[in-house]
Amino acid sequence: MALTEQERAALAARLEEAREALHQLEIGRSEVSLNYNGEAMAFAAADRGSLRQYIRGLEAQLGLRQTARARSRGVIFG
C-alpha cells in the first residue's frame, strides 16, 4: 500500500516528534507526551521501550525499516 505525499509527511512529522521525545527521556526528562488528531500518548522514563517500538513502527510504515528481521541460527555441532 503506497502512501500519499500527505500521509508520508504526517508520518514523518510524527516520527520526528517521537524521536525528539525519546531524546528528551534519554537526557533525563521524567515524562513526555505526544498528540495526534486529538489523541494523547504519554511516555515516562520507564516506557522507553514502548516509545522505541512506536518509532520502529513509524519507520516501518515509511519504508525506513524492514518489518521482519532475520534471526541468526544457533551453531549445531555434528
CORMOTA-V709812 format. One record per helix or strand of 3 or more residues. SS is the DSSP state (helix for helix, strand for strand). FROM is the first residue (numbers start at 1). LEN is the number of residues. Records with the same first field share a line. If there is no record, write none. Layout:
SS=FROM-LEN + FROM-LEN
This chain:
helix=5-22 + 45-17
strand=31-6 + 39-6
